Amino acid sequence: MTVKRVGILTAGGLAPCLSSAIGALIESYTAQAPEVEIICYRSGYKGLLLGDSFLVTPAVRQKAKVLHQHGGSPIGNSRVKLTNVDDCVERGLVKKGQDPLEVAAEQLRTDRVDVLHTIGGDDTNTTAADLAAFLAKNDYALTVVGLPKTIDNDVIPIRQSLGAWTAAEQGARFFENVVAEHNANPRMLIVHEVMGRNCGWLTAATAEKYRDRLNALDFLPETGLSRDRKEVHGIFVPEMHFDLEREASRLRTIMDEIDCVNLFISEGAGVDTIVQEMESRGEDVPRDAFGHYKLDAVNPGKWFGEQFAKMIGAEKTLIQKSGYYSRAARANDQDIELIGRCASKAVECALKGEGGVIGEDQDRGDELRAIEFERIKGGKPFNIDCAWFGELLGAINQPKGAVVETQHA
């Protein structure tokens, strides 16, 4: 296969890797195959359907390293599922009667694209899988090579998603300022809601990074500046079930002793329970184009805050969400190194016509390879039995807890 032109698109939510991944792909092509042209589609699959793209010029290729200095995605994102025909029609991306997969395929052929690089999470890459399957079935000579972006770190079977380490670090920085709000009111309950629809990895990793930052500080308890008041007092992730009343009793003791409580809660924790409550009141819970409940409407942080506030006697409750702060950050050095390796491998695979999602394959001894699209799935659970999480819970004196349903809340 001779590769003359490649396309790049970013899709889904933001993550601290998108700008850097674009830059790394451009740098890798410049190093491995400088003759290959690169075009970028604006706003993800939306731009692909509408034929909205631009050519990466030699001047841009020379300065591609600048993209490592920035967060977000300079070429833009959107949430578009090519198999959700009604949504694509409603948004004016295709005409009634058209198949979005065919429209995308024809646009790629019109643009003379030999390889499409998709940078996104499980939804982006399952959409890429749908497109790749359509291309293969209909004899389009085109390869799709994805890069795994999700701060949730929940893509099966990929060991580490791009941007997740940075998101945890940035969430810790965010809470380092927020936690001081306990000085503003007696008996303060602070709920830090962290992104993670189905997976608690980011919440746990953010708490760990935050505690690392506490470890680097000095304290002066005689003035009220104590480690205890800035500590993480509870961590709640989708994979953990807990007895609400038992946890409230534990947290009430902490509130009575130090006059504040700080909780780290995954945005996906308790969602099923909350949705059931909303629907029992006759409320319609909106979903996105992929069928996921819109978490802003469900608002788990608010729900947890209301439940615990009453039970621990909080005088004031503060709900803070670090997601938008974290996900738009520039990649840190650890992520940039991983992004660089994945981008280099992506170009190597693209030039050989080998499609898939680039990542360290947990089922193949963490080998960095193009993982077959049919094996890519979202919703990889966080292993709450891993050693570092157990040590984290032990350090904050939180039991993993008996498996008790919380519907009585």
C-alpha positions, 0 to 999 in steps of 0.5 A: 500500500502506498500512502500519499495523503492522511487525514486527522480528526479529534472527536468526543470530549476534550482530554490533555492529549489532543493538541499534543497527539496532533503535533506528534502525528505531524512530527512522526510523519515528517520524520518517517514519511515527509512526502505524505500529505496531511489534512485535518478535519475540523470538528471531528466527524462533523467536519468529515461529513461536511468536507470541512478540512485544511492542509497541513503546510510545510510551515506548520510541520516545522512548528508542530512542536508548538502543539505540545504547549497547548491543551484542547484541540486546535482542529476542534471536536464534536460528538457524532455517531455515524451509525446514529442516522436520525441524529446526523440528519437532525443536525444537518450533517447528512440529508434524509435518506443518506447513510452517514457511513457512506457519506464519510467514506465518499468524502474520504475518497474525494479528499484522496485520503489513504489513512484516517487517524482518529483521536478519541475515546471509546465512542470515537474509536467504536465509530471508527470501527464502524467506519473501518468495517464499512470501508472494508465491506465496500472495497474502499482502499483506506486504513483507519488508525486510532489513538486512545483518548480518554481521561477516564482510562477505561478503554478495553484492552488498553493499559493507559489512555492518552491524557489520563495521567495529566488529568489526574495531576490537574484535578489534584491542583484544582482541589488544592485551591478548593479545599481551602474553602473550608476556612470560609464556613463552619462544618463545611462539606466539600464534594469534589466531583471528578470525571469518570462515567463508568470507571473510577480510575481518574477519581482514585488517581486524582486523590492519590496525586492530591495526597502526594501534593499534601505530602510535600507541604508543611503544616502548623496545627497550632494555628488551625493549619492542619493536615487533617482539614485538608485531607481526603476523607472519602472516595466514591467510585462506580465500582464500589458499593457502600452502606450510606448510613455507615459511611455517614456515621464515619464522616459525622465523626470526622466533621465533629472532630475537625469541622469539615469533610472533603469527598472525592466522587466519580461523576458516574458513582450512584448514577443508576440510583439517581436516575431511578429516583428522577424517573420515579418523580416523572422526570425525563433524563436526557441522553446524548447521541451515543445513548449515555445519560447526560451527567450534567442533568443527573448531577451525582455530586449534588446528589451525594452532597445532599445525602451526606449533608443531612446525615453528617450535619453540614452547615454548608455544602460546596460542590466543585467539578474539576472536569473542565479544568482538567480535560483542557490542560496541556499534556504533562511530560509523562503523557507526552512521552506516551503520546510520542510512542503511540504516534510513532507506532501509528505512523508505522502501522499506517504506512503498512496499511495496518488498521486498529487503535494504538495502545499497550495491549493488556491481553498481549503483555502490554505490547504497543500495537494496533489493537483490532477494532472489534476488541476495543470497548469502553467501560473498563472498570477500575480494579479497586483491588489493586494494591495502590488503591487499597493503600490509598483507602487505608491511608485515609481510614476508609474501609472498602465496605460491605457490598450494601445497596444504597437505594434506601438513601 
